Amino acid sequence: MLLNKGSRYVVMGLLNTDSIAYAIGSLIERLGGKVIYTVQSERMKRIFFDRSPDLTEEEKAKMDIRFCDVTRPDEVMELFNGIGNLDGLVHSIAFANPKTCLGEDFHTNALDDIKQAFHISAVSLATVVQYAQPHMAHGGSVLALTFESRFAFPYYNWMGVNKAALEATVRALARRHGRDLVRVNAVSSGPVATKAAKSIPHFAFLGRTWRMTSPLPWDPTGEKDEVANAAAFLLGPLSRKITGQILHVDGGASIIGGQLLPHERNFLDEEEA
């Protein structure tokens, strides 16, 4: 069984129905789990999720959605104190000001923006685990979402630095919480065209990069379900001896040196090119 029936999970970082958080939460529910979603604020919910056209108002009303700003420890503590026992947690949260932390030039004097991005994208994982772990009485699983941090991609700049920090945080938390029987891992996906990702300058460039480096075809608009499948595995009992790991769900791009040669590319992908 991929997930234990009736298991309870918090999925943090819901924006709209196009988000990876929603894809993961929906799969958890289809597999028999209970999902509590978090959104940064009521205002963010009104602007993004409430306007999602893919769900009826009745379907939206049935979802358990709470509010939590992960930069505020008091809100994080209040969230988990009001939830009860948990089996796992998904951290699908990242932010960097695209005008200062992303773009053509890595250098910036916007130090406050850099600090904010680091806090939200990396430090917040430690904050939520600190307050979530006491509610995992019999152990549990924590999952973060990352992006290939071993290479410097153009335009990604400080978010690449933050993803490297996030992955280091995953390892540190895995070491700290092994004694609590809490596993901490991350899924590193290829580029996925969510609302948040589209705020990255020249996001389409990443899609073209994957077309040249991924042995398996990778569609930025259609691979959220593959990321969710890997997330469900790491959240459930079949991965109970896996912790501190970064699982790449990227079509294999992370193991390729240079670009694929013409004869190595998928013929369907070639037709699209």
C-alpha positions as CSV (number, residue, x, y, z in Angstrom):
1,M,0.0,0.0,0.0
2,L,1.5,3.3,-1.1
3,L,-0.2,5.2,1.8
4,N,-1.9,3.9,4.9
5,K,-5.6,4.5,4.6
6,G,-6.8,7.3,6.9
7,S,-3.3,8.8,7.3
8,R,-3.2,12.6,7.8
9,Y,-0.9,15.0,6.0
10,V,-0.3,18.8,5.9
11,V,0.5,20.1,2.5
12,M,1.9,23.6,2.7
13,G,2.2,26.0,-0.2
14,L,-1.1,25.7,-2.0
15,L,-1.6,28.5,-4.5
16,N,-4.1,27.3,-7.0
17,T,-5.1,24.0,-8.7
18,D,-2.2,24.3,-11.0
19,S,0.3,24.1,-8.2
20,I,2.5,21.0,-7.3
21,A,1.1,21.2,-3.8
22,Y,-2.4,20.6,-5.1
23,A,-1.2,17.7,-7.4
24,I,0.4,16.0,-4.3
25,G,-2.6,16.7,-2.1
26,S,-5.1,15.4,-4.6
27,L,-3.1,12.1,-5.0
28,I,-2.9,11.7,-1.3
29,E,-6.7,11.9,-1.1
30,R,-7.2,9.5,-4.0
31,L,-4.9,7.0,-2.1
32,G,-7.1,7.2,1.0
33,G,-5.3,9.9,3.0
34,K,-6.6,13.1,4.6
35,V,-5.1,16.4,3.6
36,I,-4.9,19.7,5.3
37,Y,-3.7,22.5,3.0
38,T,-2.1,25.7,4.0
39,V,-2.1,29.1,2.1
40,Q,0.1,32.0,3.2
41,S,-2.9,34.3,3.9
42,E,-6.6,34.7,3.3
43,R,-5.7,37.4,0.8
44,M,-3.6,35.0,-1.2
45,K,-6.4,32.5,-1.2
46,R,-8.9,35.0,-2.6
47,I,-6.5,36.2,-5.3
48,F,-5.3,32.8,-6.5
49,F,-7.1,29.7,-5.2
50,D,-10.7,31.1,-5.1
51,R,-10.3,32.1,-8.8
52,S,-9.2,28.6,-9.9
53,P,-11.7,27.5,-12.6
54,D,-11.0,23.8,-12.3
55,L,-13.1,23.2,-9.2
56,T,-16.7,23.9,-8.4
57,E,-17.5,26.1,-5.4
58,E,-18.8,23.0,-3.6
59,E,-15.5,21.1,-4.2
60,K,-13.5,24.1,-2.9
61,A,-15.7,24.3,0.2
62,K,-15.0,20.6,1.0
63,M,-11.2,21.2,1.2
64,D,-9.6,21.8,4.6
65,I,-7.5,25.0,4.0
66,R,-5.7,26.8,6.8
67,F,-3.6,30.0,6.8
68,C,0.0,30.1,7.8
69,D,2.9,32.5,7.1
70,V,5.9,30.3,7.5
71,T,8.1,33.3,8.4
72,R,6.1,33.8,11.6
73,P,6.8,31.0,14.1
74,D,3.7,31.9,16.2
75,E,1.5,31.1,13.2
76,V,3.3,27.9,12.5
77,M,3.0,26.8,16.1
78,E,-0.7,27.7,16.1
79,L,-1.3,25.8,12.9
80,F,0.1,22.5,14.2
81,N,-1.4,22.8,17.6
82,G,-4.8,23.0,16.0
83,I,-4.3,20.0,13.8
84,G,-3.6,17.0,16.1
85,N,-1.7,13.9,15.1
86,L,0.0,13.7,11.7
87,D,1.6,11.2,9.5
88,G,3.5,13.6,7.3
89,L,4.2,17.0,5.9
90,V,4.8,18.5,2.4
91,H,6.8,21.7,2.2
92,S,6.1,23.2,-1.3
93,I,7.1,26.7,-0.5
94,A,9.6,29.0,-2.1
95,F,9.8,32.7,-3.0
96,A,12.3,35.2,-4.3
97,N,11.6,38.7,-5.7
98,P,12.0,38.2,-9.4
99,K,13.0,41.8,-9.9
100,T,16.0,41.6,-7.7
101,C,16.9,38.0,-7.0
102,L,16.3,36.5,-10.5
103,G,17.1,37.7,-14.0
104,E,20.1,38.5,-16.1
105,D,22.6,39.5,-13.4
106,F,23.4,37.5,-10.3
107,H,24.7,40.6,-8.4
108,T,22.2,42.7,-6.5
109,N,22.3,45.1,-3.5
110,A,18.8,44.0,-2.5
111,L,20.0,42.3,0.7
112,D,16.7,42.4,2.4
113,D,15.2,40.5,-0.6
114,I,17.9,37.9,-0.4
115,K,17.3,37.4,3.3
116,Q,13.6,37.1,2.7
117,A,14.0,34.5,0.0
118,F,16.4,32.5,2.1
119,H,14.0,32.6,5.0
120,I,11.0,31.5,3.0
121,S,12.7,29.0,0.7
122,A,15.0,27.2,3.1
123,V,14.8,28.2,6.8
124,S,11.1,27.8,6.9
125,L,11.5,24.0,6.4
126,A,13.3,23.8,9.7
127,T,10.6,26.0,11.3
128,V,7.7,23.8,10.2
129,V,9.4,20.6,11.1
130,Q,10.2,21.9,14.6
131,Y,6.5,22.4,15.3
132,A,5.1,19.5,13.2
133,Q,7.3,16.8,14.7
134,P,5.7,16.7,18.2
135,H,2.5,15.8,16.4
136,M,4.0,12.8,14.7
137,A,3.8,10.6,17.7
138,H,4.7,7.4,15.9
139,G,7.1,8.9,13.4
140,G,6.3,10.3,10.0
141,S,7.6,11.7,6.8
142,V,8.6,15.2,5.6
143,L,8.9,16.1,2.0
144,A,10.4,19.2,0.5
145,L,10.3,20.3,-3.2
146,T,13.6,21.4,-4.7
147,F,15.2,22.0,-8.1
148,E,18.6,21.0,-9.4
149,S,21.1,22.9,-7.3
150,R,24.4,21.5,-8.4
151,F,24.5,23.7,-11.5
152,A,24.1,27.4,-12.0
153,F,21.3,28.0,-14.4
154,P,20.9,31.4,-16.2
155,Y,18.3,33.7,-14.7
156,Y,17.7,31.4,-11.6
157,N,20.4,33.1,-9.6
158,W,19.6,33.4,-5.9
159,M,16.8,30.8,-6.0
160,G,19.5,28.3,-7.0
161,V,21.4,29.3,-3.9
162,N,18.3,28.9,-1.8
163,K,17.6,25.4,-3.2
164,A,21.1,24.3,-2.3
165,A,20.5,25.6,1.2
166,L,17.1,23.8,1.3
167,E,18.8,20.5,0.4
168,A,21.4,21.0,3.1
169,T,18.5,21.6,5.5
170,V,16.9,18.3,4.5
171,R,20.1,16.5,5.4
172,A,20.5,18.3,8.7
173,L,16.9,17.6,9.6
174,A,17.1,14.0,8.6
175,R,20.0,13.6,11.0
176,R,18.3,15.4,13.8
177,H,14.9,13.7,13.6
178,G,16.0,10.1,12.9
179,R,15.6,9.5,16.7
180,D,12.0,10.6,16.4
181,L,11.4,8.1,13.5
182,V,10.7,11.1,11.2
183,R,12.1,10.9,7.7
184,V,13.1,14.0,5.8
185,N,13.6,13.9,2.0
186,A,13.1,16.1,-1.1
187,V,12.0,15.6,-4.6
188,S,14.0,17.5,-7.2
189,S,11.8,17.9,-10.3
190,G,12.5,19.2,-13.7
191,P,10.9,22.5,-14.6
192,V,7.1,22.5,-14.0
193,A,5.0,25.3,-15.4
194,T,3.1,26.4,-12.3
195,K,1.8,29.9,-11.6
196,A,4.8,30.4,-9.3
197,A,7.3,29.1,-11.7
198,K,6.1,31.3,-14.5
199,S,7.3,34.3,-12.5
200,I,10.9,33.2,-13.1
201,P,12.3,35.3,-15.8
202,H,12.7,33.4,-19.1
203,F,11.2,30.2,-17.5
204,A,10.7,28.8,-21.0
205,F,14.5,28.6,-21.3
206,L,14.6,25.9,-18.6
207,G,12.1,23.9,-20.7
208,R,14.3,24.2,-23.7
209,T,17.3,23.1,-21.6
210,W,15.5,20.0,-20.5
211,R,14.6,19.2,-24.1
212,M,18.3,19.1,-24.8
213,T,19.4,17.2,-21.7
214,S,16.6,14.9,-20.6
215,P,16.9,11.2,-21.9
216,L,13.2,10.7,-21.2
217,P,10.8,13.3,-22.7
218,W,9.9,16.0,-20.2
219,D,6.9,18.3,-20.6
220,P,6.9,21.2,-18.2
221,T,3.2,21.6,-18.6
222,G,2.3,18.0,-17.9
223,E,4.6,16.4,-15.4
224,K,3.1,17.5,-12.0
225,D,1.5,14.0,-11.6
226,E,4.9,12.4,-11.9
227,V,6.3,14.6,-9.2
228,A,3.2,13.7,-7.1
229,N,3.8,10.0,-7.6
230,A,7.3,10.2,-6.2
231,A,6.1,12.4,-3.3
232,A,3.5,9.8,-2.4
233,F,6.1,7.1,-2.3
234,L,8.4,9.1,0.0
235,L,5.5,10.0,2.3
236,G,4.3,6.4,2.7
237,P,5.4,3.2,4.4
238,L,7.3,1.8,1.4
239,S,10.1,4.4,2.0
240,R,10.4,3.9,5.7
241,K,14.2,3.4,5.6
242,I,14.9,6.4,3.2
243,T,15.9,9.7,4.8
244,G,18.1,12.7,3.9
245,Q,17.8,11.9,0.2
246,I,17.1,14.0,-2.9
247,L,15.1,12.0,-5.4
248,H,15.4,13.4,-8.9
249,V,12.2,13.3,-10.9
250,D,13.5,15.1,-14.0
251,G,13.5,12.6,-16.9
252,G,17.2,11.9,-16.2
253,A,18.5,15.3,-17.0
254,S,20.5,15.4,-13.7
255,I,22.8,12.6,-14.9
256,I,23.7,13.9,-18.3
257,G,27.0,15.6,-19.1
258,G,26.5,18.2,-21.8
259,Q,23.6,17.9,-24.2
260,L,22.0,14.8,-25.8
261,L,23.3,14.0,-29.3
262,P,20.7,14.0,-32.1
263,H,20.5,10.2,-32.2
264,E,19.9,10.1,-28.4
265,R,16.8,12.2,-28.5
266,N,13.2,10.9,-28.4
267,F,11.7,11.0,-31.9
268,L,8.5,12.5,-30.6
269,D,10.4,15.3,-28.8
270,E,12.3,15.9,-32.1
271,E,9.0,16.4,-33.9
272,E,7.9,19.0,-31.4
273,A,11.2,20.8,-31.7
